[in-house]
Amino acid sequence: MVKIIRRCRQLFRALFAKMEPKDHAVVDRYLNEIEKLLFYRMQPAVQKHCVNVAETVSVIAGARPDLDHSLLMKAALLHDIGKSGLKISLTDRIWYVLVRKFSSGLAQKLARPGKSPLMSRLRNAFYIHLNHGKIGASMAQNAGLSEELVFFVRNHHNTNLISGSEELEILIRADELN
């Protein structure tokens, strides 16, 4: 029941997502010009999601001096840059979430790069969702971002690695909560 409520909240947020001046201030505070270019390629709903993840990261990480807060905030703001390659409609995102929930194997079988018509567009949306970590890591690497940041972008859904990185664990948790 909690997951259903969280998904409904995510849908509501996506429908009405809007970057506010305070959100742009967070982006300006933590990202350099190259990183901002990557950030602003994302759709506004994804940008807002990333800002929400950054705010959650800030709360979870708190005042822990042993963590690299600047790196964590950059990772939170840029973790979904791999979704910027195609304008994925809200309907396509809903289909992806539903299919993956009931059959992750089917979601993987449907995932294929391509654009239109409808089925190709939907398959491409699935492909981007399933591979946006790798796509984003490639974008980050090509932009000359640090290897640590590339690592976080690539692995922000990889729960197998969290025991080796407390920062990655925080990023994954914050993403799940948003």
C-alpha positions, 0 to 999 in steps of 0.5 A: 500500500505504501508503494502505491501511495508513493507512486500516486504521489510521483504521478501527481508531482510529475503532472504538476512539476514546475521548477521554482526560483528556489530550485534554480538556486539549488542548481546554480549553487551546486552545478558548474556551467557544463553540468547545468547544460546537462541538467537543463536538457532534461524535461522539467518534471525530471529536473524537479524530481532531481531537485527533490532527490537533492533535497532528500540527500541533503536531509539524509546526509545531514551534517556528516563531515565524512561525506562529500556533500558537494559530490552527493548534491551533484550526483542527485541533480544529475542522476537522471541525465540519461533520460534527456535523450528523448522527450518521454511522455508521461503516458509512456512513463506510466506504461513503463512503471506498470509493466515493470511492476508486473513483469520486469522481464517483459519490460526488458523484452519490450525495450528497444531503441527507436522513435515512432510510430507508437509501439516503437516510441513506447519501446524506446521509452522502455529502453531509455528507462532501463538504460538511462544510468548507462546513457547518462554515464556516457553523457557525463564522461563525454562532458568531462565530469569526474569519474566519481560523478560518472560512477554515481550516474551509472549506478544510481539503481544498482543496489548490489554496490551500496555496501561499498559506497555509503554515498551511493546508498544515500543517493539510491534511497533518496531517489526511491523516496522521490 
